Amino acid sequence: MHQKHQKGTVILLCGVSPVLKRFFDKTGMTAVLGQENIFQTEEKIFASSNKAYEKARMLV
C-alpha cells in the first residue's frame, strides 16, 4: 500500500466500521491513507459507498 500511495494512487475505503477505524488510527494507517479517504459506515444504506464514489469522481 505504501508503494501505491507514494506513486500518487489514492485509496478510498468505504463501509469502515468504528472498530476498524480505531485500528487504523492506532496503527497509523489513517495517516497513510488520509482521514479524508476513509468513509465510515452510516445508518443509511450505501451512504459511505456513495461518498467514496463522489470523492473518486472528483479525483479523475
N, C-alpha and C positions, 0 to 999 in steps of 0.2 A: 504494500500500500504506500509505503514511503516513496518508492521509485515513481509510481504514477503521480503522486501528489507533487513531487519535485518537477515533473515534466509539464506541469500545468493542467493536469487532469483534475477535474472536480468530481468528488464522490459525494453523492447525495444519499442519505439514509432516511427512510420513512417507516412509520409504524414502530418506532423505537419505544420500548417500554420504559417506565421510570427506573426500574431496576437496572436495565441495560445502560440507560443514560448515566446513572450514578457510577457504573463500572467504567464507562468511557471517561467520565470526569476523573475518577480515581487513577486510572492508568495512563492518562494523558492523551487518549485518543480524541477527545473533544478538541483539544488544542491542535492536533494534527489535522483533523477533518474540518474544523471551524464550526463554531456553535451554529452559525447561520446555515449550515448544510445538514443539520440533524433535525429531523421533524418527528416529534414525539407523538405517540398515539393520542387520539382525541375521542370524545364520545361519538361524534358524528362519523358515520362510516365513510371511509376514503378521504377524510379531511387531510390527514398528513400526506397521503399519496397525491392529492390534488395540489397541495402546497409545494411538494417536491417537484411535481410536473411543471408548475408555473415557474419555479426557480430555474429548472432545466431549460425551459423555453427562452428565458431571459439570457441564458448563457450562450446560446447558439446563434 
